Amino acid sequence: MLDVQHGQMFNLNPVGSRILELLEKGSAEADIVNVISREFNASREVVENDLREFIDSLWKHKLVVDR
């Protein structure tokens, strides 16, 4: 992912890429948790925590404009 405004580049793993894709489509967090849990065979609890951390990181780096 490239942040043109700040001149930074970020690498995403497959899960991060999928989360970003779902966020861009406007998916709700609960829906994202369901999709990621199913597609990557991960527990909902782990996905919920990782999703929160991922979104917080996007905010920290100013890569999202709406929460």
Secondary structure, DSSP 8 states (H G I E B T S, - for coil): -EETTTTEE----HHHHHHHHHHHTT--HHHHHHHHHHHHT--HHHHHHHHHHHHHHHHHTT--S--
